[in-house]
Amino acid sequence: MTVTASIIIAMEGLPKTAFRMAQALAAQPKGGLTPSALFRAVPMRTDDLDHYLDAYPRLFYMDITRIKITGEAIRALERIQKNMDGTGSSLQAVVDRLYSLDKTDIDRLQHMLDGKITVKTKQAFIKLFLEKVYLYPDRVHQWVQSAPFSAAARRIYQVLWEHPEGVMDACRLRKLSGLDEYRAEQTLWELLRNMACFEAFSFNEEDLLQRKIVLLDEIRRFRKPETASSAAEIAGVKRPHQISRCGDQCVTMLARIACAAGQRPLVQNKSGKLSAASLRTISRFCGEVDPVWLHELIWTAVPLGFLTMTESGEIIPGARLSLWDTHTHNEVHIMLARHALGKYQDLSRRLRTLTSVIKPGQWYTLRYLAEAVGDFPDLENPILCYRHKRYQYGEAENPDRIRRLTTLFQEPLHWFGIVDLGRVNNTSLASITEFGYHLISGKVPVSAEHAASPAELIVKPDFEVFVSLREGTPLVLPVLSVYGEVSGEGEHALLFRLTREKYLSALQQGYPDHFLVGFLERHARNNRIPDNVKRTLEDWDRTPRRVRLRRVTLVECDDPVLLAELTSYPELSGRILPTDPKHSLALRGLLSSEAKEILYRKGIIVEQTDPEKPDRI
């Protein structure tokens, strides 16, 4: 040790006046200072000087007429000043200290890391040390446990690591280690010289020197994330002149897309994009819409069940029509926005952290906000990288990140009402909406921007249903489009005609029966529909001819006696369906291969009628 343990322990609790006295004497290491000169440099009483000379003989001594400082105390003072206020416990301080090491210390640390690896330059050694020790915040703990540290060093480090703040007084840490004072200090020096932890000196409220053992600053920051009160806010800008708000328009757009799909299934071409005919069908109900926005909305709605894809690749309204009937306008908006945000896990995680320093409704420069999201530390999975000419935890430099984040702000986050866009002169601005702020921060329920009034359908005795698009919720459109044909359309209204053919076609596609009557009564004016419409719809539910398709394995045989024997087998009991008792029987709930295995065990020869597809019926 360049500084013995006893001198450092002796300087713990040193009064601030005595510390300044040591600094003044260290500036004159050989000649010292006379008492009068020392009094001019450090104001104090004569009694104080006598007390310090008696209380700290390891630091100060009287040489005839001059007061001098010991060489041991000078080295201890340099160490204290170097680590005053924790300035030596950051990643950059580690890099600076590694640069200042001589070859002997580099060889020692290299042996601690991996004696088999050799590096030719100091820069390569620094990179190796940081990757081996501080690549992730938890890596240093793993390194201490696996590297050739003493058992006592691992025990002391474990106590420090388990402390929630990652900061402990040196005297308390020595007591908790279970070692005597000298051995504990020697062990601490083992950790300090290998930069597994660091020491920080400061003066407390009583002006006494405190010595603390701390983890790396960046590790402590990630162990205890910054709160809104401690983090610096991002600078905002004034309200823009031009504002683009989508709000909850995605819900209305989705309802109209589902209405179009109910009239004519949407078809994709070979490239996965909607066909020209499908785009024309959508434009009939929605007007001209950006195809990218259409694709984003459709593939957000399909997993949620609002839309579904058939086996033939067509897109139609989902069979769970209750989704449109039981959810409010705002609830559907939450479902869509949450699912859209969930597709960008990294972005949503960073935005969730960034909500501590941004305010909903405050406008920020779009690029500045994108850079803030990209630069804000990823608290869940930090990794060491070199950014802005220094080492820090975050992500490696990615020139495409800002462009990608800007696109996400301008497109999906804006389309689903999470972000508003604005413009001042030639500068693009962005603002997190109140809805988006609550959604990102995970605070539920999210308050609605405006409550949609319940729909009031006008059901006529001639089976026409009038829907006002200006008033009420558009969530009724998909249901009516499934069971009826659009017979009239205007800028603010749609007219549906309920027909038996369309109704039966909906049942054939798997949409629920006995649903439409209750739906119309819930949304009709005064919750009543004409009696003839109600009776007719109930008749339509009763009159369809229904059959059930069931997959079975058909066993054919020309010997009725053998067929009768098969029915007696216990392995087949309960699985036989009556067909032709003289020539065939049907087995339910068995694959062809399973039935074949049972018959093989009975010594029966099985002839395969379809050798290419044995399990296909």
Backbone torsions as a table, in degrees:
resi	resn	phi	psi	omega
1	MET	NA	134.4	175.9
2	THR	-71.6	-23.8	176.9
3	VAL	-128.0	126.7	-178.2
4	THR	-68.8	156.6	-177.3
5	ALA	-63.9	-37.9	-174.3
6	SER	-65.4	-36.0	-178.1
7	ILE	-70.3	-36.2	177.6
8	ILE	-68.2	-42.7	178.5
9	ILE	-63.6	-36.9	179.9
10	ALA	-65.7	-29.9	-177.7
11	MET	-85.5	-9.5	174.3
12	GLU	-68.0	130.4	-176.9
13	GLY	83.2	11.5	180.0
14	LEU	-66.9	131.1	177.6
15	PRO	-62.6	153.8	-177.0
16	LYS	-64.3	-35.3	179.0
17	THR	-65.5	-40.5	178.2
18	ALA	-66.9	-34.5	178.5
19	PHE	-65.7	-43.3	177.6
20	ARG	-65.4	-35.2	176.5
21	MET	-62.1	-41.0	178.3
22	ALA	-65.9	-37.6	178.4
23	GLN	-65.1	-41.6	179.9
24	ALA	-66.2	-39.4	179.5
25	LEU	-72.6	-32.1	179.2
26	ALA	-66.9	-24.5	176.8
27	ALA	-72.4	-16.6	177.7
28	GLN	-126.9	66.9	-170.3
29	PRO	-64.2	-28.6	-175.4
30	LYS	-96.2	-49.3	-174.0
31	GLY	-84.8	-21.9	-176.6
32	GLY	67.7	-168.8	-179.6
33	LEU	-132.8	146.0	172.4
34	THR	-73.0	158.0	178.5
35	PRO	-54.6	-41.4	-178.9
36	SER	-65.3	-41.0	178.6
37	ALA	-66.7	-36.7	179.3
38	LEU	-67.5	-37.2	178.2
39	PHE	-65.0	-35.3	177.8
40	ARG	-69.9	-35.6	-178.7
41	ALA	-75.7	-39.3	-178.1
42	VAL	-131.6	103.9	-179.9
43	PRO	-60.9	123.1	177.0
44	MET	-162.6	170.2	178.7
45	ARG	-89.0	160.3	178.0
46	THR	-62.1	-37.4	179.6
47	ASP	-62.6	-36.6	179.6
48	ASP	-64.5	-42.8	-178.9
49	LEU	-63.0	-44.2	178.3
50	ASP	-61.6	-38.3	-179.2
51	HIS	-65.7	-42.9	-178.0
52	TYR	-66.9	-36.5	178.8
53	LEU	-66.1	-34.6	179.5
54	ASP	-80.5	-37.3	-173.8
55	ALA	-80.9	-26.6	-175.7
56	TYR	-127.1	67.1	-179.2
57	PRO	-68.5	-19.7	177.9
58	ARG	-75.5	-15.0	-176.4
59	LEU	-105.4	-47.6	-172.4
60	PHE	-122.8	152.1	173.0
61	TYR	-153.3	159.5	-178.0
62	MET	-102.4	122.4	178.6
63	ASP	-112.4	92.7	-177.6
64	ILE	59.7	-93.5	-176.8
65	THR	-111.3	0.2	-176.1
66	ARG	-121.0	150.0	176.6
67	ILE	-100.1	130.1	-177.3
68	LYS	-127.0	164.3	178.1
69	ILE	-111.8	143.7	-178.9
70	THR	-73.1	153.6	177.8
71	GLY	-63.4	-35.0	177.3
72	GLU	-61.3	-41.3	-179.6
73	ALA	-69.6	-31.8	178.2
74	ILE	-63.3	-44.6	179.6
75	ARG	-65.6	-38.1	177.4
76	ALA	-65.4	-38.8	179.4
77	LEU	-64.3	-39.9	177.5
78	GLU	-62.7	-40.5	178.9
79	ARG	-65.3	-40.5	179.7
80	ILE	-66.5	-46.2	-179.5
81	GLN	-63.1	-34.3	-180.0
82	LYS	-66.1	-32.5	-176.9
83	ASN	-111.6	23.6	179.4
84	MET	-68.7	132.8	177.9
85	ASP	61.7	27.2	173.2
86	GLY	69.1	21.9	-177.1
87	THR	-70.4	-12.7	-178.0
88	GLY	-101.2	15.6	-175.8
89	SER	-113.6	24.3	177.4
90	SER	-106.0	165.6	178.7
91	LEU	-59.5	-40.0	-179.9
92	GLN	-66.6	-35.4	177.0
93	ALA	-67.3	-35.3	176.1
94	VAL	-63.1	-43.3	178.7
95	VAL	-62.1	-45.0	179.9
96	ASP	-62.6	-39.8	-180.0
97	ARG	-68.1	-37.6	177.5
98	LEU	-64.6	-36.4	177.2
99	TYR	-63.0	-32.2	-174.7
100	SER	-86.6	-3.7	-177.9
101	LEU	-72.5	148.7	174.0
102	ASP	-89.0	178.7	-173.8
103	LYS	-64.2	-35.0	-179.5
104	THR	-63.6	-46.2	178.7
105	ASP	-66.3	-37.4	178.1
106	ILE	-62.7	-43.4	178.2
107	ASP	-62.8	-39.2	179.8
108	ARG	-63.8	-47.4	179.5
109	LEU	-65.7	-36.7	179.3
110	GLN	-64.8	-36.6	176.5
111	HIS	-67.5	-36.9	177.0
112	MET	-63.8	-38.2	-179.0
113	LEU	-72.9	-60.1	-179.9
114	ASP	-169.8	109.6	-175.7
115	GLY	-64.6	-16.6	-177.5
116	LYS	-83.4	-17.7	-177.6
117	ILE	-91.1	131.8	176.0
118	THR	-119.2	140.6	178.2
119	VAL	-122.8	149.2	-175.2
120	LYS	-97.1	-27.5	-176.8
121	THR	-122.4	158.2	178.6
122	LYS	-67.0	-33.9	178.3
123	GLN	-62.8	-41.3	178.6
124	ALA	-66.4	-35.8	178.3
125	PHE	-66.4	-42.0	179.5
126	ILE	-61.7	-43.9	178.7
127	LYS	-62.9	-41.4	178.7
128	LEU	-62.7	-44.6	-178.2
129	PHE	-63.0	-46.2	-178.2
130	LEU	-64.5	-39.6	-179.4
131	GLU	-70.7	-34.7	-179.7
132	LYS	-76.6	-31.8	-172.0
133	VAL	-106.5	-40.5	-170.4
134	TYR	-126.0	26.1	179.1
135	LEU	-61.4	-43.0	173.1
136	TYR	-122.8	157.1	179.4
137	PRO	-58.0	-32.3	-179.1
138	ASP	-84.8	-8.3	-175.1
139	ARG	-64.9	-35.4	-177.6
140	VAL	-63.4	-36.5	178.2
141	HIS	-65.1	-41.9	177.9
142	GLN	-64.7	-37.5	-179.0
143	TRP	-65.1	-43.0	179.8
144	VAL	-63.0	-36.8	-178.4
145	GLN	-74.2	-26.8	-174.8
146	SER	-103.3	-26.9	-178.2
147	ALA	-75.1	165.5	-177.7
148	PRO	-74.4	59.1	171.6
149	PHE	-88.2	156.5	177.0
150	SER	-72.4	159.9	179.2
151	ALA	-62.6	-36.5	178.5
152	ALA	-65.0	-40.0	178.9
153	ALA	-63.7	-41.1	178.4
154	ARG	-64.9	-36.9	-179.3
155	ARG	-67.4	-44.0	178.8
156	ILE	-64.9	-43.0	-179.1
157	TYR	-64.2	-36.7	179.5
158	GLN	-62.1	-40.2	177.6
159	VAL	-61.6	-44.2	179.7
160	LEU	-66.9	-40.9	-177.1
161	TRP	-65.9	-35.5	-178.3
162	GLU	-78.2	-11.9	177.5
163	HIS	-70.7	129.3	-174.4
164	PRO	-60.8	-30.0	-179.7
165	GLU	-88.9	-19.7	-176.1
166	GLY	71.4	21.8	-179.3
167	VAL	-138.1	129.3	178.2
168	MET	-143.3	146.8	173.2
169	ASP	-63.7	140.2	-177.0
170	ALA	-61.8	-39.9	-178.8
171	CYS	-65.6	-39.1	179.5
172	ARG	-69.7	-37.6	179.6
173	LEU	-65.4	-37.0	178.1
174	ARG	-64.7	-38.4	179.9
175	LYS	-68.3	-42.1	-178.7
176	LEU	-69.9	-20.4	-178.0
177	SER	-72.4	-20.8	-178.8
178	GLY	80.2	8.2	-179.0
179	LEU	-103.5	159.6	173.9
180	ASP	-70.3	167.1	-171.3
181	GLU	-59.8	-44.8	-177.7
182	TYR	-66.8	-47.5	-178.3
183	ARG	-64.5	-38.0	179.0
184	ALA	-64.6	-39.5	-179.6
185	GLU	-70.1	-36.9	176.0
186	GLN	-63.0	-39.2	179.4
187	THR	-68.9	-39.8	176.8
188	LEU	-61.0	-39.6	179.6
189	TRP	-64.2	-33.3	175.9
190	GLU	-60.3	-41.9	178.9
191	LEU	-72.6	-39.4	-176.3
192	LEU	-69.1	-43.8	-176.5
193	ARG	-70.0	-22.1	176.1
194	ASN	-96.8	7.8	173.0
195	MET	58.3	35.3	171.5
196	ALA	-82.0	-28.5	172.1
197	CYS	-148.6	179.3	-171.0
198	PHE	-141.4	163.7	176.8
199	GLU	-114.6	144.4	-178.9
200	ALA	-131.5	130.7	-179.5
201	PHE	-110.3	142.6	176.9
202	SER	-161.0	168.0	177.4
203	PHE	-103.2	135.4	179.9
204	ASN	-84.5	-171.7	-177.4
205	GLU	-64.3	-23.3	179.9
206	GLU	-94.5	12.2	178.6
207	ASP	61.4	38.1	174.7
208	LEU	-110.2	141.1	-176.8
209	LEU	-70.9	125.5	178.2
210	GLN	-110.2	143.0	176.0
211	ARG	-122.2	122.0	-179.6
212	LYS	-119.9	147.4	173.8
213	ILE	-103.3	126.9	-171.5
214	VAL	-130.9	155.7	168.5
215	LEU	-81.2	172.5	178.0
216	LEU	-57.3	140.4	-177.8
217	ASP	-53.4	-46.3	-177.0
218	GLU	-64.8	-34.5	177.5
219	ILE	-66.8	-43.9	179.4
220	ARG	-64.5	-34.0	178.8
221	ARG	-67.5	-38.1	179.3
222	PHE	-77.7	-27.7	175.5
223	ARG	-72.0	-27.9	179.2
224	LYS	-130.4	91.4	-174.9
225	PRO	-60.5	152.0	178.3
226	GLU	-66.7	141.6	176.0
227	THR	-97.4	171.7	-178.1
228	ALA	-62.1	-30.4	-177.6
229	SER	-77.1	-26.2	-176.6
230	SER	-96.4	-17.8	-177.0
231	ALA	-88.5	145.7	178.8
232	ALA	-76.7	136.6	-178.8
233	GLU	-77.4	152.0	176.2
234	ILE	-79.2	136.8	-177.5
235	ALA	-67.2	128.1	178.1
236	GLY	-95.6	177.3	178.2
237	VAL	-128.7	172.8	-178.7
238	LYS	-73.5	166.4	-178.8
239	ARG	-62.7	133.3	-177.9
240	PRO	-74.5	165.6	178.3
241	HIS	-81.1	-36.1	179.7
242	GLN	-112.9	129.8	-177.8
243	ILE	-127.1	135.7	175.5
244	SER	-117.4	114.3	-179.9
245	ARG	-118.9	131.9	173.9
246	CYS	-98.8	-33.1	178.8
247	GLY	56.4	-128.9	180.0
248	ASP	-102.9	25.4	178.9
249	GLN	-63.1	-21.5	179.1
250	CYS	-61.8	-30.3	179.3
251	VAL	-69.1	-46.7	177.7
252	THR	-62.4	-41.4	179.5
253	MET	-63.1	-43.7	179.9
254	LEU	-64.6	-40.0	178.6
255	ALA	-62.0	-39.0	179.6
256	ARG	-72.7	-35.0	176.1
257	ILE	-64.7	-42.8	177.6
258	ALA	-64.6	-35.2	175.9
259	CYS	-62.8	-43.3	177.7
260	ALA	-64.2	-40.2	179.2
261	ALA	-67.9	-29.0	177.0
262	GLY	-70.2	-29.2	177.5
263	GLN	-81.0	-38.7	179.5
264	ARG	-151.7	117.0	-177.4
265	PRO	-54.1	140.5	179.6
266	LEU	-80.8	138.2	-174.9
267	VAL	-120.3	141.4	176.2
268	GLN	-103.5	147.3	174.1
269	ASN	-87.1	-174.8	-174.2
270	LYS	-64.2	-27.3	-180.0
271	SER	-82.2	0.3	179.5
272	GLY	88.3	1.8	178.5
273	LYS	-94.9	159.2	178.4
274	LEU	-66.9	141.2	179.8
275	SER	-69.1	164.2	179.9
276	ALA	-62.5	-38.2	178.9
277	ALA	-64.1	-39.5	178.5
278	SER	-67.1	-38.6	177.1
279	LEU	-63.7	-36.2	177.4
280	ARG	-67.6	-39.0	178.6
281	THR	-63.0	-42.5	179.2
282	ILE	-66.7	-42.1	-179.1
283	SER	-64.0	-24.0	177.4
284	ARG	-62.6	-35.0	-177.4
285	PHE	-104.4	-24.2	-173.6
286	CYS	-114.0	-10.9	-171.6
287	GLY	78.7	-167.0	-179.7
288	GLU	-75.7	124.6	-177.7
289	VAL	-128.6	143.4	176.2
290	ASP	-60.0	122.5	-179.7
291	PRO	-57.4	-33.2	178.3
292	VAL	-65.1	-40.7	177.7
293	TRP	-66.0	-40.3	177.1
294	LEU	-59.9	-48.2	-179.0
295	HIS	-61.1	-43.3	179.9
296	GLU	-62.7	-43.2	-177.4
297	LEU	-70.2	-42.8	-178.4
298	ILE	-63.2	-45.8	-176.5
299	TRP	-81.5	-1.4	166.0
300	THR	-88.6	-33.6	-176.9
301	ALA	-79.4	-30.2	-176.6
302	VAL	-61.7	-50.2	179.5
303	PRO	-62.5	-25.7	-179.3
304	LEU	-82.3	-11.8	177.1
305	GLY	95.4	-1.3	177.8
306	PHE	-70.5	-33.1	172.7
307	LEU	-126.0	159.1	178.5
308	THR	-142.1	155.2	178.5
309	MET	-109.2	127.4	180.0
310	THR	-78.1	172.9	178.9
311	GLU	-63.8	-27.7	179.4
312	SER	-83.0	-1.3	177.5
313	GLY	91.9	7.6	178.2
314	GLU	-86.8	150.2	179.8
315	ILE	-106.2	122.4	-178.8
316	ILE	-132.7	167.9	175.7
317	PRO	-60.5	145.5	-179.2
318	GLY	-64.1	149.1	-177.7
319	ALA	-67.6	-22.1	179.1
320	ARG	-83.9	79.5	-178.5
321	LEU	-67.9	-16.5	178.3
322	SER	-64.6	-20.9	176.3
323	LEU	-58.6	-39.0	179.8
324	TRP	-77.6	-25.3	-172.3
325	ASP	-91.2	-31.1	-172.7
326	THR	-98.1	-11.5	-178.4
327	HIS	-105.5	144.5	176.3
328	THR	-80.3	169.6	179.5
329	HIS	-56.8	-44.8	-177.1
330	ASN	-70.3	-34.3	178.5
331	GLU	-65.4	-39.6	176.8
332	VAL	-65.3	-38.9	177.3
333	HIS	-60.8	-42.5	178.6
334	ILE	-62.9	-44.4	-178.9
335	MET	-61.2	-45.4	-178.8
336	LEU	-66.0	-47.6	-176.7
337	ALA	-66.7	-39.3	-179.4
338	ARG	-66.6	-41.1	179.4
339	HIS	-68.4	-38.8	178.4
340	ALA	-64.4	-41.2	179.6
341	LEU	-69.7	-31.4	-179.9
342	GLY	-67.3	-18.6	178.2
343	LYS	-74.0	-14.6	179.5
344	TYR	-120.6	75.0	-173.1
345	GLN	-59.7	-44.4	-177.6
346	ASP	-63.8	-43.2	179.9
347	LEU	-63.7	-46.9	-177.9
348	SER	-64.3	-35.6	178.4
349	ARG	-65.8	-42.2	179.5
350	ARG	-68.6	-40.3	178.5
351	LEU	-63.8	-37.6	179.1
352	ARG	-61.4	-39.4	176.7
353	THR	-70.1	-37.1	-176.0
354	LEU	-71.7	-19.9	179.7
355	THR	-62.8	-14.1	177.9
356	SER	-74.7	-16.9	-176.6
357	VAL	-122.8	-1.3	176.9
358	ILE	-116.4	156.4	-177.9
359	LYS	-114.5	139.8	176.0
360	PRO	-66.6	137.6	179.7
361	GLY	87.4	-13.4	177.8
362	GLN	-82.4	136.3	-177.2
363	TRP	-91.6	138.7	178.5
364	TYR	-131.8	153.0	172.7
365	THR	-61.0	133.4	-174.9
366	LEU	-57.1	-46.7	-179.4
367	ARG	-66.8	-38.0	179.9
368	TYR	-64.2	-39.8	179.0
369	LEU	-67.7	-40.5	177.7
370	ALA	-64.2	-40.8	178.3
371	GLU	-66.8	-37.3	179.1
372	ALA	-64.8	-40.8	177.6
373	VAL	-64.9	-41.6	-179.9
374	GLY	-68.7	-34.1	-177.3
375	ASP	-86.3	-20.8	-174.9
376	PHE	-66.6	134.3	-173.5
377	PRO	-62.4	138.3	175.6
378	ASP	-82.8	98.5	-171.2
379	LEU	-70.5	-18.2	-175.7
380	GLU	-90.1	-24.5	-178.6
381	ASN	-148.4	63.4	-178.0
382	PRO	-74.6	148.6	177.0
383	ILE	-141.4	147.4	-177.7
384	LEU	-70.8	132.9	177.5
385	CYS	-148.3	165.5	-179.5
386	TYR	-107.2	107.2	-177.4
387	ARG	-135.9	144.6	178.0
388	HIS	54.5	39.4	175.9
389	LYS	64.3	28.8	175.3
390	ARG	-158.2	160.2	177.8
391	TYR	-83.5	139.4	178.1
392	GLN	-159.9	168.6	176.6
393	TYR	-91.7	136.0	-179.6
394	GLY	164.4	-128.1	176.3
395	GLU	-127.6	155.4	177.9
396	ALA	-66.7	156.5	179.7
397	GLU	-58.2	132.1	179.2
398	ASN	-137.2	108.0	-176.1
399	PRO	-64.2	-21.2	-178.8
400	ASP	-87.9	-8.1	-174.0
401	ARG	-64.9	-46.8	-177.9
402	ILE	-62.2	-42.8	178.8
403	ARG	-63.1	-40.4	-180.0
404	ARG	-67.2	-43.8	179.9
405	LEU	-64.8	-39.0	177.9
406	THR	-61.9	-41.7	178.1
407	THR	-63.8	-40.4	179.0
408	LEU	-64.2	-38.8	177.4
409	PHE	-65.2	-41.7	-174.7
410	GLN	-77.8	-22.4	-174.8
411	GLU	-112.5	-89.2	-172.3
412	PRO	-62.0	-42.7	-178.7
413	LEU	-66.3	-33.2	177.3
414	HIS	-74.7	-43.4	-177.7
415	TRP	-61.1	-36.4	-176.9
416	PHE	-93.4	13.1	172.5
417	GLY	77.6	17.5	178.9
418	ILE	-85.3	-31.5	-177.3
419	VAL	-130.4	136.8	169.6
420	ASP	-98.4	146.4	179.0
421	LEU	-112.8	151.2	178.7
422	GLY	-147.7	175.8	-178.4
423	ARG	-151.0	135.7	172.2
424	VAL	-128.5	114.8	-173.7
425	ASN	55.5	-115.7	-179.9
426	ASN	-107.9	16.8	-177.4
427	THR	-105.4	128.7	177.8
428	SER	-86.9	135.9	-179.1
429	LEU	-121.0	161.9	178.3
430	ALA	-146.1	152.6	-180.0
431	SER	-146.3	132.6	175.2
432	ILE	-74.8	125.3	-179.1
433	THR	-73.7	164.9	176.0
434	GLU	-59.8	-42.1	176.8
435	PHE	-61.7	-47.5	-178.9
436	GLY	-65.1	-38.1	-179.5
437	TYR	-62.2	-46.0	179.6
438	HIS	-68.3	-36.2	-180.0
439	LEU	-66.8	-44.8	-177.8
440	ILE	-68.0	-42.4	-177.5
441	SER	-76.0	-8.1	175.9
442	GLY	80.2	16.3	179.0
443	LYS	-86.6	119.8	-178.9
444	VAL	-123.2	151.2	-0.6
445	PRO	-80.0	156.3	178.3
446	VAL	-85.0	127.6	-178.2
447	SER	-71.3	142.1	-179.2
448	ALA	-75.3	143.8	176.5
449	GLU	-69.9	-39.5	173.6
450	HIS	-153.4	140.6	-178.1
451	ALA	-83.7	124.1	179.1
452	ALA	-76.7	134.7	179.8
453	SER	-72.9	148.2	179.5
454	PRO	-63.6	148.3	-178.5
455	ALA	-69.9	144.6	173.7
456	GLU	-124.8	91.5	179.3
457	LEU	-78.2	148.3	173.9
458	ILE	-108.7	106.9	-179.1
459	VAL	-97.8	119.5	-176.7
460	LYS	-95.3	155.9	179.3
461	PRO	-62.7	-21.0	179.6
462	ASP	-88.8	21.5	174.7
463	PHE	69.1	23.3	172.5
464	GLU	-100.4	141.1	-179.2
465	VAL	-121.6	120.9	-179.0
466	PHE	-96.9	129.3	-179.6
467	VAL	-123.2	122.3	175.9
468	SER	-87.0	125.4	179.2
469	LEU	-85.9	-13.9	-179.2
470	ARG	-83.3	-35.2	-179.0
471	GLU	-117.4	146.3	177.3
472	GLY	87.4	178.2	-175.6
473	THR	-91.6	142.7	177.0
474	PRO	-80.3	1.1	-175.8
475	LEU	-68.8	-10.4	177.7
476	VAL	-80.6	-17.5	-173.9
477	LEU	-62.3	-46.5	-179.2
478	PRO	-59.9	-40.2	-178.5
479	VAL	-65.5	-46.4	179.5
480	LEU	-65.5	-32.6	-179.6
481	SER	-70.4	-28.9	178.7
482	VAL	-70.1	-40.0	-174.0
483	TYR	-99.4	-9.7	-175.6
484	GLY	-139.1	167.7	178.2
485	GLU	-103.4	140.8	175.6
486	VAL	-75.6	113.5	-177.8
487	SER	-103.6	-12.2	178.6
488	GLY	-159.9	144.5	-178.0
489	GLU	-145.3	145.3	176.8
490	GLY	-140.7	-175.4	-176.9
491	GLU	-66.9	-33.0	-175.8
492	HIS	-126.6	17.2	-178.7
493	ALA	-157.3	153.7	174.0
494	LEU	-131.7	147.4	179.3
495	LEU	-122.3	121.3	178.8
496	PHE	-106.4	143.7	173.8
497	ARG	-117.4	123.4	178.6
498	LEU	-84.4	122.4	179.7
499	THR	-124.5	153.6	-179.2
500	ARG	-65.3	-38.0	-179.4
501	GLU	-63.6	-45.5	179.6
502	LYS	-66.3	-37.9	-179.2
503	TYR	-65.7	-47.0	179.3
504	LEU	-65.7	-35.7	177.6
505	SER	-62.5	-37.7	178.1
506	ALA	-65.7	-41.0	178.4
507	LEU	-65.4	-37.3	178.6
508	GLN	-64.6	-28.6	179.4
509	GLN	-83.9	0.0	175.5
510	GLY	98.7	6.8	177.4
511	TYR	-75.4	150.8	-171.5
512	PRO	-69.4	143.9	170.3
513	ASP	-92.0	172.5	-177.5
514	HIS	54.9	28.1	-178.1
515	PHE	-110.6	-36.6	-169.7
516	LEU	-68.1	-37.7	-177.6
517	VAL	-61.2	-50.1	179.8
518	GLY	-63.7	-36.8	179.0
519	PHE	-63.1	-45.5	-179.4
520	LEU	-65.2	-38.8	-179.5
521	GLU	-67.9	-34.1	179.8
522	ARG	-69.8	-31.5	-173.2
523	HIS	-108.6	-5.5	-179.0
524	ALA	-77.5	158.6	177.9
525	ARG	-62.3	129.9	-176.8
526	ASN	63.4	14.3	177.9
527	ASN	56.6	36.0	178.1
528	ARG	-136.6	146.0	175.2
529	ILE	-126.5	156.8	179.9
530	PRO	-55.3	142.9	-176.7
531	ASP	-61.9	-38.5	-178.5
532	ASN	-66.5	-33.1	177.4
533	VAL	-68.1	-42.1	-179.5
534	LYS	-64.6	-46.0	-179.0
535	ARG	-64.1	-40.7	-178.4
536	THR	-65.7	-43.2	178.6
537	LEU	-63.5	-37.1	176.9
538	GLU	-66.9	-36.3	175.7
539	ASP	-64.9	-39.3	179.1
540	TRP	-62.9	-31.9	177.5
541	ASP	-70.7	-29.3	-175.7
542	ARG	-90.7	-31.3	-169.2
543	THR	-80.1	-22.7	-175.7
544	PRO	-60.0	138.6	173.6
545	ARG	-78.9	125.9	-172.4
546	ARG	-118.6	139.7	171.8
547	VAL	-131.7	160.4	177.9
548	ARG	-119.7	129.2	175.6
549	LEU	-92.5	132.8	-178.2
550	ARG	-137.4	137.4	178.9
551	ARG	-84.8	123.2	178.9
552	VAL	-134.2	166.3	173.7
553	THR	-107.8	119.4	-176.3
554	LEU	-93.0	123.6	177.1
555	VAL	-106.5	118.2	-179.4
556	GLU	-107.6	142.0	-179.4
557	CYS	-157.5	141.6	178.7
558	ASP	-86.4	-7.3	-177.8
559	ASP	-105.0	105.7	-179.8
560	PRO	-60.9	-29.9	-179.4
561	VAL	-65.8	-42.4	178.4
562	LEU	-63.9	-40.1	177.1
563	LEU	-61.1	-41.4	178.7
564	ALA	-64.1	-35.6	178.5
565	GLU	-66.1	-38.7	-179.6
566	LEU	-60.7	-36.4	-179.2
567	THR	-66.6	-17.4	-179.1
568	SER	-88.5	-9.2	-178.5
569	TYR	-69.9	130.2	-179.5
570	PRO	-65.6	-28.9	179.3
571	GLU	-64.2	-24.2	-176.9
572	LEU	-105.1	-2.6	-177.8
573	SER	-65.1	139.4	-178.9
574	GLY	81.4	-4.7	-179.1
575	ARG	-113.1	-0.3	-174.7
576	ILE	-94.4	129.6	175.4
577	LEU	-105.2	137.1	-178.8
578	PRO	-68.8	128.7	175.3
579	THR	-131.2	-112.8	176.3
580	ASP	-102.2	105.2	-173.7
581	PRO	-65.3	-16.7	-178.9
582	LYS	-92.3	-22.0	-174.2
583	HIS	-128.6	-20.5	-175.3
584	SER	-159.0	161.5	169.8
585	LEU	-146.0	157.0	-176.4
586	ALA	-113.5	135.1	178.7
587	LEU	-107.1	124.1	-178.1
588	ARG	-101.2	137.9	175.2
589	GLY	81.2	16.3	177.8
590	LEU	-127.9	138.1	170.4
591	LEU	-76.4	160.7	178.4
592	SER	-58.6	-40.4	-179.5
593	SER	-64.1	-37.4	178.7
594	GLU	-68.6	-43.1	177.4
595	ALA	-63.4	-38.6	179.6
596	LYS	-62.8	-40.2	-178.9
597	GLU	-65.3	-40.4	178.3
598	ILE	-63.2	-44.2	-178.4
599	LEU	-69.3	-33.9	176.2
600	TYR	-60.3	-43.1	-178.4
601	ARG	-64.6	-24.4	177.6
602	LYS	-87.4	2.3	178.7
603	GLY	78.6	25.4	-177.1
604	ILE	-102.7	137.2	177.6
605	ILE	-83.1	129.0	-179.1
606	VAL	-109.0	122.0	176.2
607	GLU	-96.1	126.4	-178.6
608	GLN	-86.0	118.9	-178.1
609	THR	-80.0	-25.8	-179.7
610	ASP	-131.6	80.7	-172.7
611	PRO	-63.3	-25.9	-177.7
612	GLU	-75.1	-34.0	-178.6
613	LYS	-131.8	77.3	-172.2
614	PRO	-64.9	-27.1	-177.4
615	ASP	-97.4	4.4	-178.3
616	ARG	-93.0	132.9	-177.1
617	ILE	-108.8	NA	NA
